[in-house]
Amino acid sequence: MEYVIEMLNIRKEFPGIVANDNITLQLKKGEIHALLGENGAGKSTLMNVLFGLYKPEKGEIKVSGKQVNISNPNIANELGIGMVHQHFMLVDTFTVTENIILGTEPTKGGTINIRDAEKRVKEISEKYHLAVDPSAKISEISVGMQQRVEILKTLYRGADILIFDEPTAVLTPQEIKELIQIFKTLINEGKSIILITHKLKEIMEVCDRVTVIRKGKGIGTVDVQETNENELASLMVGREVTFKTEKAAANPKHEVLKIENLVVKDSRNITAVDHLNLSIRAGEIVGIAGVDGNGQTELIEAVTGLRKAESGSIKLNDKEIINLSPRKVTETGIGHIPQDRHKHGLVLDFPIGENMVLQTYYKHPYSNKTVLNFKTIYEKAKKLIEEFDVRTPSITTLARALSGGNQQKAIIGREVDRDPDLLIAAQPTRGLDVGAIEFIHRRLIEQRDKGKAVLLLSFELDEIMNVSDRIAVIYEGKINDIVLPQETSEQELGLLMAGSKRREAGAGL
């Protein structure tokens, strides 16, 4: 059997950690091969080795049977290997074509020949059914379209082997369907694909084989036709995993959060939240479903005091909190698991122990207003780290050294321990594996069952359907509709997220 890619016994070390411990991955021509593993298992590291971003300590890489040394991404490109990263590498102010040709600009007499480039981009996009306007600005196109631009970028450079890192993380169900269709077109055109994903449903639907890695070691490669989601989850985390979040029916009480006619502008001074109304009661989880960029980030930032609102009202337990500082908002009874855990959730260069009291360090018993009581701080941190299963070498380890899942558990522990009346969870499981997701969902439901109000923002429709008691669909800064998970479907939600009204969405099923 000839493989287009062979990564044999790859070992990659970082100070104090073996990220890839003798891993082997073999990609056949014309297959979609999934790379599956928990957070911190070493998947992205392995692909960064293949793409020339990291140099392995041991092991060899073969392309079509020949041993190669991929010391940088340009060599990877020359060998026909392209990578579509999880966070798109695009320049917002450039056009689609300008982004695609960046670094390989065709010139005529010393000037860039943009017309020729646009023509070539159009040809490739038509060949692979990747409908994109070559002259559109990146800032003006949807996330799904931006992803197509990333794919076109790799095809423009002549890639035959495409690596996709978590490609469906920010797409609507319709865009995911379109992407799966694109994968099939690429395979029909003779390409081969490696797909890094946490989503077992997608692996079962679209992949031929799957290589599982756990804690940096290769667990094995299995045929998708000979396995199932439960078996893959067990291989990935080393134990049985429950997919359906068990929860009793909600028993909502009094209103905790009331938002009326809220208007918030984004960083470009354009209205992102447009006279929005929303109410959340004690003892319920309200999920916000929407395509990224429809005002959900600005809404959360306005409620938590991170962004000034233009007008409207935000009341917590009947008390007006609009445009209070983040600390004052916190003190009124709001807990916040932020969308960007690095930017707003942690001080990465502080020990994890000190991160556990970021919201309360200035209060008794952690300080006497002038001096911090480190003994008490670290006792408290130790208790929370144990309770929330934060896996860290010690309580003095820097927050940045922890995996994404453990950083998230630390933030949740800190916010839940303060016993807020309203817990805001923005993208709480983004990029996390099934084991960590199960843990976090359980904690959100525990808060609800204790009579707290929970606001969940997620781009994962599975999560919204599974955890929410009511779903508020946001479109262009307004709540388009509020539906019950048991009375809707992912398809209908996707249509509502694209601006359809419920009657039209129902008719389109």
C-alpha positions as CSV (number, residue, x, y, z in Angstrom):
1,M,0.0,0.0,0.0
2,E,1.4,3.4,-1.0
3,Y,0.7,6.2,1.4
4,V,0.9,9.9,0.3
5,I,2.0,10.8,3.8
6,E,3.8,8.7,6.4
7,M,4.7,10.1,9.8
8,L,6.7,7.3,11.5
9,N,7.5,7.3,15.2
10,I,7.4,11.1,15.6
11,R,8.6,12.4,18.9
12,K,8.2,16.1,19.7
13,E,9.3,17.5,23.1
14,F,8.9,20.9,24.7
15,P,10.5,21.8,28.1
16,G,9.2,19.4,30.6
17,I,6.7,17.7,28.3
18,V,6.6,15.1,25.6
19,A,3.8,16.3,23.2
20,N,4.2,13.5,20.7
21,D,5.6,10.2,22.0
22,N,6.5,8.0,19.0
23,I,3.3,8.6,17.0
24,T,2.7,7.1,13.6
25,L,0.1,8.4,11.1
26,Q,-0.3,7.1,7.6
27,L,-2.6,8.9,5.0
28,K,-3.8,7.0,1.9
29,K,-4.4,8.9,-1.4
30,G,-8.0,10.0,-1.7
31,E,-9.0,9.5,1.9
32,I,-10.3,11.7,4.6
33,H,-8.4,10.7,7.7
34,A,-9.5,12.0,11.1
35,L,-7.0,12.9,13.9
36,L,-8.8,12.5,17.2
37,G,-7.7,13.2,20.8
38,E,-8.4,15.2,24.0
39,N,-7.2,18.7,24.5
40,G,-3.5,18.7,25.0
41,A,-3.2,15.2,23.4
42,G,-0.8,16.5,20.8
43,K,-2.9,16.7,17.6
44,S,-2.1,20.2,16.5
45,T,1.6,19.7,17.5
46,L,1.7,16.6,15.2
47,M,0.2,18.5,12.3
48,N,2.5,21.5,12.9
49,V,5.4,19.1,12.6
50,L,4.0,17.9,9.2
51,F,3.5,21.5,8.1
52,G,7.1,22.5,9.0
53,L,6.3,24.8,12.0
54,Y,8.0,22.4,14.5
55,K,11.1,20.2,14.1
56,P,10.6,16.7,15.7
57,E,13.3,15.2,18.0
58,K,12.9,11.8,16.4
59,G,11.0,10.0,13.6
60,E,10.7,10.4,9.9
61,I,8.3,11.8,7.4
62,K,7.7,10.4,3.9
63,V,5.8,12.0,1.1
64,S,4.7,9.4,-1.6
65,G,7.3,7.0,-0.3
66,K,10.3,9.4,-0.3
67,Q,11.8,10.6,3.0
68,V,11.7,14.4,3.4
69,N,12.9,17.1,5.7
70,I,10.1,19.7,6.2
71,S,12.0,22.5,8.0
72,N,9.5,25.3,7.2
73,P,6.0,25.8,5.7
74,N,7.4,26.9,2.3
75,I,8.9,23.4,1.9
76,A,5.5,21.9,3.0
77,N,3.8,24.0,0.2
78,E,6.4,22.8,-2.3
79,L,5.6,19.2,-1.4
80,G,1.9,19.9,-1.9
81,I,0.9,20.1,1.8
82,G,-1.5,22.9,2.8
83,M,-3.0,23.7,6.2
84,V,-6.2,25.5,7.0
85,H,-5.7,26.7,10.6
86,Q,-8.4,26.9,13.2
87,H,-8.0,30.6,13.6
88,F,-8.0,32.0,10.0
89,M,-4.8,33.7,8.9
90,L,-6.5,36.4,6.8
91,V,-6.0,40.2,6.5
92,D,-9.4,41.8,7.1
93,T,-8.7,44.9,5.0
94,F,-7.5,42.9,2.0
95,T,-9.7,41.4,-0.7
96,V,-10.2,37.7,-1.2
97,T,-7.7,37.7,-4.0
98,E,-5.1,39.8,-2.2
99,N,-5.3,37.3,0.7
100,I,-5.0,34.2,-1.6
101,I,-1.9,35.5,-3.4
102,L,-0.2,37.0,-0.4
103,G,3.5,35.9,-0.5
104,T,3.2,34.5,-4.1
105,E,2.1,37.6,-5.9
106,P,2.2,37.4,-9.8
107,T,4.0,40.4,-11.1
108,K,4.1,42.1,-14.5
109,G,6.9,44.6,-15.0
110,G,7.4,44.9,-11.2
111,T,3.7,45.6,-10.3
112,I,1.3,43.0,-9.0
113,N,-1.1,41.8,-11.7
114,I,-4.3,41.6,-9.7
115,R,-6.5,41.0,-12.8
116,D,-4.6,37.7,-13.7
117,A,-4.7,36.6,-10.0
118,E,-8.5,37.3,-9.8
119,K,-9.0,35.2,-13.0
120,R,-7.0,32.3,-11.6
121,V,-8.8,32.5,-8.2
122,K,-12.2,32.4,-10.1
123,E,-11.1,29.4,-12.1
124,I,-10.0,27.5,-8.9
125,S,-13.2,28.5,-7.0
126,E,-15.4,27.2,-9.9
127,K,-13.5,24.0,-10.3
128,Y,-13.9,23.1,-6.6
129,H,-17.4,24.6,-6.2
130,L,-16.1,27.2,-3.7
131,A,-18.3,30.1,-4.7
132,V,-16.5,33.2,-3.4
133,D,-16.4,36.8,-4.9
134,P,-12.6,37.3,-5.6
135,S,-12.9,41.1,-5.2
136,A,-14.9,41.1,-1.8
137,K,-13.2,42.4,1.3
138,I,-12.6,39.8,4.0
139,S,-14.2,42.1,6.6
140,E,-17.4,42.0,4.6
141,I,-17.9,38.2,4.1
142,S,-19.2,35.6,6.5
143,V,-17.0,33.2,8.6
144,G,-18.0,30.3,6.3
145,M,-16.9,32.3,3.3
146,Q,-13.6,33.2,5.0
147,Q,-13.0,29.5,5.5
148,R,-13.4,29.0,1.8
149,V,-10.8,31.7,1.2
150,E,-8.4,29.7,3.4
151,I,-9.1,26.5,1.4
152,L,-8.6,28.4,-1.9
153,K,-5.3,29.8,-0.5
154,T,-4.0,26.2,-0.1
155,L,-5.3,25.1,-3.6
156,Y,-3.8,28.2,-5.3
157,R,-0.4,27.1,-3.9
158,G,-1.0,23.6,-5.5
159,A,-1.8,21.6,-2.4
160,D,-2.8,17.9,-2.9
161,I,-2.7,17.1,0.9
162,L,-4.9,19.4,3.0
163,I,-4.8,19.6,6.8
164,F,-8.0,21.0,8.5
165,D,-7.7,22.0,12.1
166,E,-11.2,22.0,13.8
167,P,-12.8,23.5,10.6
168,T,-16.4,23.4,11.8
169,A,-15.9,25.2,15.2
170,V,-17.6,28.5,14.0
171,L,-20.0,27.4,11.3
172,T,-23.8,27.1,11.1
173,P,-25.3,23.7,10.3
174,Q,-25.9,24.8,6.7
175,E,-22.2,25.9,6.4
176,I,-21.1,22.6,7.9
177,K,-23.1,20.7,5.2
178,E,-21.6,22.8,2.5
179,L,-18.1,22.2,3.9
180,I,-18.7,18.4,3.9
181,Q,-19.7,18.7,0.3
182,I,-16.5,20.6,-0.4
183,F,-14.5,17.8,1.2
184,K,-16.2,15.3,-1.1
185,T,-15.4,17.5,-4.2
186,L,-11.7,17.8,-3.1
187,I,-11.5,14.0,-2.7
188,N,-13.1,13.4,-6.2
189,E,-10.4,15.8,-7.6
190,G,-7.7,13.5,-6.2
191,K,-6.8,15.4,-3.0
192,S,-6.3,13.7,0.4
193,I,-7.4,15.3,3.7
194,I,-6.3,15.1,7.4
195,L,-9.1,16.4,9.6
196,I,-8.4,17.4,13.3
197,T,-11.8,17.4,15.0
198,H,-13.5,16.8,18.4
199,K,-16.8,16.1,16.7
200,L,-17.5,12.4,16.6
201,K,-20.6,12.9,14.5
202,E,-18.6,14.5,11.7
203,I,-16.0,11.7,11.8
204,M,-18.7,9.1,11.4
205,E,-20.3,11.1,8.5
206,V,-17.3,12.0,6.4
207,C,-14.1,10.2,7.3
208,D,-12.6,6.9,6.1
209,R,-10.2,6.2,8.9
210,V,-9.4,7.7,12.3
211,T,-6.1,7.8,14.2
212,V,-6.6,8.3,18.0
213,I,-4.0,9.9,20.2
214,R,-4.2,10.1,24.0
215,K,-1.8,12.0,26.3
216,G,0.8,12.3,23.4
217,K,0.7,8.6,22.6
218,G,-0.8,6.9,19.5
219,I,-3.7,4.6,20.6
220,G,-4.3,3.2,17.1
221,T,-6.0,3.7,13.7
222,V,-9.4,2.3,13.1
223,D,-11.8,2.1,10.1
224,V,-14.7,4.4,10.6
225,Q,-17.1,1.7,9.2
226,E,-16.0,-0.7,11.9
227,T,-16.5,1.7,14.9
228,N,-19.1,4.0,16.5
229,E,-19.2,7.3,18.4
230,N,-19.1,5.6,21.9
231,E,-16.1,3.5,21.1
232,L,-14.2,6.5,19.6
233,A,-15.0,8.6,22.7
234,S,-13.7,5.8,25.0
235,L,-10.5,5.4,22.9
236,M,-10.0,9.2,23.1
237,V,-10.5,9.7,26.9
238,G,-9.8,6.2,28.2
239,R,-13.3,5.8,29.9
240,E,-17.0,5.7,29.1
241,V,-18.5,9.1,28.2
242,T,-22.1,10.2,28.4
243,F,-23.2,12.3,25.4
244,K,-26.7,13.3,26.5
245,T,-26.7,15.7,29.5
246,E,-29.1,14.2,32.1
247,K,-31.2,16.9,33.6
248,A,-34.7,17.3,35.2
249,A,-37.2,19.7,33.7
250,A,-36.5,23.4,34.6
251,N,-38.5,25.0,37.4
252,P,-38.0,28.8,36.7
253,K,-38.9,31.3,39.4
254,H,-38.5,35.1,39.5
255,E,-36.9,37.2,36.8
256,V,-33.1,37.7,37.5
257,L,-31.9,39.5,34.3
258,K,-34.1,41.9,32.3
259,I,-32.7,43.6,29.2
260,E,-34.8,46.2,27.4
261,N,-34.2,48.1,24.2
262,L,-30.4,47.6,24.5
263,V,-28.2,49.3,21.9
264,V,-24.5,48.6,21.8
265,K,-21.9,49.6,19.1
266,D,-19.0,47.4,18.1
267,S,-15.4,48.5,17.9
268,R,-16.0,50.0,14.4
269,N,-18.7,52.2,15.9
270,I,-21.4,50.2,14.0
271,T,-24.6,49.1,15.9
272,A,-24.1,45.5,16.9
273,V,-26.9,45.1,19.4
274,D,-30.1,46.8,18.1
275,H,-32.9,47.5,20.6
276,L,-32.6,43.9,22.0
277,N,-35.0,42.5,24.7
278,L,-34.3,39.4,26.7
279,S,-35.3,38.0,30.1
280,I,-33.8,35.2,32.2
281,R,-35.3,33.7,35.3
282,A,-33.9,31.9,38.3
283,G,-33.6,28.2,37.8
284,E,-33.3,28.2,34.0
285,I,-30.6,28.1,31.3
286,V,-31.2,30.4,28.4
287,G,-29.0,29.6,25.4
288,I,-28.2,32.2,22.7
289,A,-27.9,30.7,19.3
290,G,-26.5,32.7,16.4
291,V,-23.9,32.9,13.6
292,D,-20.8,34.6,14.9
293,G,-20.9,38.4,14.4
294,N,-24.6,39.0,15.0
295,G,-24.0,41.0,18.2
296,Q,-23.7,38.2,20.8
297,T,-20.2,39.2,21.9
298,E,-21.2,42.8,22.3
299,L,-24.3,41.8,24.2
300,I,-22.2,39.8,26.7
301,E,-19.6,42.5,27.0
302,A,-22.3,45.1,27.7
303,V,-23.9,43.0,30.5
304,T,-20.6,42.3,32.1
305,G,-19.4,45.9,32.0
306,L,-16.6,45.2,29.4
307,R,-18.2,47.5,26.8
308,K,-20.3,50.7,27.2
309,A,-23.9,50.5,26.0
310,E,-25.4,53.4,24.0
311,S,-28.9,53.2,25.5
312,G,-31.5,50.8,27.0
313,S,-31.7,49.0,30.3
314,I,-30.0,46.0,31.9
315,K,-31.5,45.1,35.3
316,L,-30.2,42.4,37.7
317,N,-32.8,41.5,40.3
318,D,-34.6,44.8,39.5
319,K,-31.4,46.9,40.0
320,E,-30.1,48.9,37.0
321,I,-26.5,47.8,36.2
322,I,-26.0,49.3,32.7
323,N,-22.5,50.8,32.2
324,L,-21.2,49.9,35.7
325,S,-17.5,48.9,35.8
326,P,-16.7,45.2,35.5
327,R,-15.9,44.9,39.3
328,K,-19.2,46.6,40.2
329,V,-21.1,44.3,37.9
330,T,-19.4,41.3,39.5
331,E,-20.3,42.5,42.9
332,T,-24.0,42.8,42.0
333,G,-24.1,39.0,41.6
334,I,-22.8,38.1,38.1
335,G,-20.3,35.4,37.3
336,H,-18.6,35.4,33.9
337,I,-16.9,32.6,32.0
338,P,-15.6,34.7,29.2
339,Q,-15.5,33.8,25.5
340,D,-11.7,34.5,25.3
341,R,-10.3,32.8,28.4
342,H,-6.8,34.1,27.7
343,K,-7.8,37.8,27.3
344,H,-10.6,38.1,29.9
345,G,-10.4,35.0,32.0
346,L,-6.9,34.6,33.3
347,V,-3.6,36.4,33.9
348,L,-1.5,33.8,32.1
349,D,1.8,34.7,33.8
350,F,0.3,34.5,37.3
351,P,0.3,31.1,39.1
352,I,-2.9,29.2,38.8
353,G,-3.4,29.6,42.5
354,E,-3.5,33.4,42.3
355,N,-5.9,33.2,39.3
356,M,-8.4,31.4,41.5
357,V,-9.0,34.7,43.5
358,L,-8.9,37.3,40.7
359,Q,-12.4,38.4,41.5
360,T,-12.1,38.4,45.3
361,Y,-8.4,39.0,46.2
362,Y,-9.1,42.5,47.6
363,K,-11.7,41.2,50.1
364,H,-11.3,39.6,53.5
365,P,-9.8,36.9,54.2
366,Y,-7.5,37.2,51.2
367,S,-6.3,40.7,52.0
368,N,-6.4,43.3,54.7
369,K,-6.8,46.0,52.1
370,T,-3.0,46.6,51.9
371,V,-1.4,43.2,52.1
372,L,-2.4,39.9,50.4
373,N,-2.7,36.9,52.6
374,F,-1.0,34.3,50.4
375,K,-1.5,31.4,52.8
376,T,-5.3,31.8,52.7
377,I,-5.2,32.4,48.9
378,Y,-3.4,29.2,48.3
379,E,-5.5,27.2,50.7
380,K,-8.6,28.4,48.9
381,A,-7.0,27.7,45.5
382,K,-6.0,24.1,46.5
383,K,-9.6,23.4,47.6
384,L,-11.1,24.7,44.3
385,I,-8.5,22.9,42.2
386,E,-9.4,19.6,43.8
387,E,-13.2,20.2,43.6
388,F,-13.1,21.2,39.9
389,D,-10.5,18.6,38.9
390,V,-8.0,21.1,37.5
391,R,-5.0,19.1,36.5
392,T,-1.9,21.1,37.3
393,P,1.6,20.0,38.5
394,S,1.2,22.4,41.4
395,I,-0.8,25.4,42.6
396,T,2.2,27.7,41.8
397,T,2.3,26.5,38.1
398,L,1.7,29.5,35.7
399,A,-1.8,29.5,34.2
400,R,-0.3,29.5,30.6
401,A,1.3,26.1,31.2
402,L,-2.1,24.4,31.7
403,S,-4.1,22.8,28.8
404,G,-7.2,24.7,27.5
405,G,-9.6,22.3,29.3
406,N,-7.8,22.8,32.7
407,Q,-7.7,26.6,32.2
408,Q,-11.4,26.5,31.6
409,K,-12.2,24.4,34.7
410,A,-10.2,26.8,36.8
411,I,-12.2,29.8,35.6
412,I,-15.5,27.9,36.1
413,G,-14.4,26.9,39.7
414,R,-13.6,30.5,40.5
415,E,-16.9,31.9,39.1
416,V,-19.2,29.2,40.5
417,D,-17.6,29.4,44.0
418,R,-18.7,33.0,44.3
419,D,-22.3,31.8,44.1
420,P,-23.6,34.4,41.6
421,D,-27.3,34.9,40.9
422,L,-26.5,35.0,37.1
423,L,-23.8,32.9,35.6
424,I,-22.8,33.9,32.0
425,A,-21.1,31.1,30.2
426,A,-19.7,32.3,26.8
427,Q,-18.4,29.5,24.6
428,P,-17.6,27.5,27.8
429,T,-16.5,24.3,25.9
430,R,-14.9,25.8,22.8
431,G,-12.0,23.6,21.6
432,L,-12.5,21.2,24.6
433,D,-12.7,17.4,24.4
434,V,-15.8,15.2,25.2
435,G,-14.6,14.5,28.8
436,A,-14.1,18.2,29.7
437,I,-17.4,19.1,27.9
438,E,-19.3,16.6,30.0
439,F,-17.9,18.0,33.2
440,I,-18.7,21.6,32.3
441,H,-22.3,20.9,31.2
442,R,-22.9,19.1,34.5
443,R,-21.6,22.2,36.4
444,L,-23.9,24.6,34.5
445,I,-26.9,22.3,35.2
446,E,-26.0,22.2,38.9
447,Q,-26.1,26.0,39.0
448,R,-29.5,26.0,37.4
449,D,-30.8,23.4,39.9
450,K,-29.5,25.5,42.8
451,G,-32.0,28.2,41.6
452,K,-29.5,30.3,39.7
453,A,-30.0,31.9,36.3
454,V,-27.6,30.8,33.5
455,L,-27.0,32.5,30.2
456,L,-25.2,30.3,27.7
457,L,-23.6,31.6,24.5
458,S,-22.4,28.9,22.2
459,F,-21.8,28.4,18.5
460,E,-22.2,24.6,19.0
461,L,-25.8,23.8,18.2
462,D,-25.5,20.4,19.9
463,E,-24.6,22.2,23.1
464,I,-27.3,24.8,22.8
465,M,-30.0,22.0,22.2
466,N,-28.6,19.7,24.9
467,V,-28.1,22.2,27.8
468,S,-30.6,25.0,27.3
469,D,-34.2,25.2,28.7
470,R,-35.0,28.0,26.3
471,I,-33.1,29.1,23.1
472,A,-33.0,32.8,22.1
473,V,-31.9,33.1,18.4
474,I,-30.0,36.3,17.7
475,Y,-29.8,37.8,14.2
476,E,-28.4,41.2,13.3
477,G,-28.4,42.3,16.9
478,K,-32.0,41.4,17.7
479,I,-33.6,38.3,19.2
480,N,-35.3,36.8,16.1
481,D,-37.2,34.2,18.1
482,I,-37.3,32.2,21.3
483,V,-37.8,28.5,21.0
484,L,-37.9,25.4,23.2
485,P,-35.2,22.7,22.4
486,Q,-37.8,19.9,22.5
487,E,-39.9,21.7,19.9
488,T,-37.2,22.6,17.3
489,S,-34.4,21.0,15.3
490,E,-30.9,22.0,14.4
491,Q,-32.1,22.6,10.8
492,E,-34.8,25.0,12.0
493,L,-32.4,26.8,14.3
494,G,-29.9,27.2,11.5
495,L,-32.6,28.9,9.3
496,L,-33.7,31.2,12.2
497,M,-30.0,32.1,12.7
498,A,-29.9,33.1,9.0
499,G,-32.8,35.5,9.6
500,S,-35.9,33.4,8.7
501,K,-38.9,33.8,10.8
502,R,-40.3,30.7,12.5
503,R,-43.2,30.2,10.1
504,E,-40.8,30.3,7.1
505,A,-38.2,28.2,9.0
506,G,-40.9,25.6,9.7
507,A,-42.0,25.6,6.1
508,G,-38.4,25.1,5.0
509,L,-38.0,21.8,6.9
